[in-house]
Amino acid sequence: CRISKNNRDYYRLTYLGRVEQIKGIHLLIEAVKKLVEYNYAIKLWIIGDGSYRAELEKMVSRLKLDDNIDFLGTQRDIGHYLSQTDVFIYPSVCQEVFGISIVEAMSYCVPCVSNRVGGIPEIIVNGFNGYISEEKTGKSVFNAIKRILDKYDDGTIAELKENCLRTAKKFSIENTVLNLKKVYGDL
């Protein structure tokens, strides 16, 4: 797992998923605004598309974040983007059953932030592989992201990144198949 910011002078944040209101991307944009106000050098990729994109692009312009946030639309080579990501954010406000994109980001040793919704807390464990935003607000998402950025700044990010890889292996398709075989065998 890479420890540095790839010798960049900014942090790369990434969202990957549908661009719909229920995905809470507006909260992430509010968090980026706050990070910039706190003098963090931030670049955010929003990867995906959906009916809420035009509204979010207007929000980005209104908040003067055009230099900080790029809407990339649908992309095929997700690994290319995740390998350059410092923090993955999944700020959904709906009850998600499982966050496959979170596990995918963790397979690239990327610490994750998400709201406390549905099954997401089964994947993200505070301080172990990322942080859960306890409230569905931009400020709470900001606080969770900041905790990870502080670990980069103070040089203590390595353990968090290694734990991401452990978590991804736990939820891998191979482990899932083995666990299913065990369950069926026990029946």
N, C-alpha and C positions, 0 to 999 in steps of 0.2 A: 504494500500500500504506500502510495506517495504521501509524504508528510508536508511538503511545501505547497505553495500556491503556483507551482509551475513557473517560478521566477517572474511572476506577473506583479504589477503594483496595484492589483485590485482582487477582490474576491469574486469568484464566479458562482452565482446561484442558478439553479435550474428548477423549472416546473415542467412536468411531462404529463399530459393527459388531455382530456376533452376541455375545450374552452367554453364552459357553461357557467352560469351564475352559481349553481349548487357546488361548484368545485372551489369556491372561496378565493379565487385568484385576486379579486379586488382587495382582500385582506393582505395578500402578499405584496401587492403594489403599495398599499398603505405602509407596510412594514419597511419596504425598500425606501420610501420617502423618509421615514424616521431614521433609518440607517444612514442615509445621505446627510440628513440634518446633524447626525452625531459624527460626521466626518469619516465614515467608512467609505472606502472606494469600492463600489459595487457595480457589477454587471449581471443582469438577469436575463436568462433565456427562457422564453415561454414557448414550449414545443407542443404543438397540437393545434387543433382548429375547432371552431364551433360557433354557435349563434351569438355568443357574448363577446366575441373578439372586437368588433367595431366599438362597442361601448367601452371596453377596457383600453383600447387604443386612444380613445378620447380622454379617458381618465389619466393616462400616462402623459398626454400632451398638456392637459390642464394642470397637472402637478409638476410640469417641467422636468420629466424624467426620461425624455426621449434619448438622451445620451447614456442612460443606465439600463434601459429595458428594450430588448429586441423580441419581436414576435416572429418566430421562425416557421410557423405553420407545421404541417405534418412532415416528419422526417423518417427516413428508413434506417439509417445507421445510428441508432440511439447510443451505442457504445462510444462512438466518436465524441459525442457531447458529454456523456457521463464521465469519460476518462479525463475531462477537463473541468469537472465540477468540484467545487469545494463544499457546498451544502445543497442538498436536494430538499425542496419544500413541496409538501402536498397538503394545502390548506383547506381541504374539503369541509363543507358545512353540512353535508348530508351523511346519513348513516351508511358508510362504506362497509361492505362485508369483509373485503380483504384488499390490501394495497400492493398489487403485484409490481407496480412501478417503484414502490419503496424498496422491495426486496431486490429488484433489478439494480437500483442505485447502490444499495448496500453491497452487491456483488462486485462493484467497482470501488469498494472501501469509502463510499461517500456517506458521511453522517446525514441523518434526515430529521426534518421537522414536520410535524403534522398536528392538526387539531385532534382533540380527544373525541373521536367519532367511531362508532361501530367496532370492527375488529382491529383497527390500527394499533391500539395499545398492546395487542398481542405481539406486534412486530417491533415497535419502537419502545425501548425502555429508557426512561430518563437517566441521562448521565452514563449510559452503557453504550448505546449506539446512535444516540440522537436525543431529541427532546420533544415532548408533547406540549403543545400550546393548550393550556387549561381552559381558556375562554376563546370563543370564536370572534376575536377582535384583531385588528391590525397591530395594536400595541402588544398583545400577547404573542402573536406570531413574531414580532420584532424581538421580544425578550428571549424567545426560544432560539432564534437565529443568532442573536448576540452571544448567547452562552457558548455556541459552537465557535464563533469567530474569536471569542476570547481565548479559547483553547488553542487555536492556531497562533494567536498573538503571544501567548505565554509558553508555547512549545510543548503543550501537554495533549496534543491532538492524536498522537500515535495509538494510544490504547483504544480510544473511541473508534478510530478507523479499523483497527484489527477486529474489534467486536462487531463491526458492520459485516465484515467478511464471515465471521462465525455465524451470525444471524442468517445471512444469505444461504449458507450451506445447510443450516437447519431447515430452511423452507425450500430447499432445492427439489426438483422433480424426482431425483433419485431417492432422497430421504422420504418424500411423500409416498412413493411407490413401495419402499421397504416397510413403512409404517402401515400402509394398507394391507400388504401381504401378512404382516403380523396380526393385524385385527382379524382378517379373514381366517387366518390359521388358528387363532384362539377361539373362533366361533365353532 
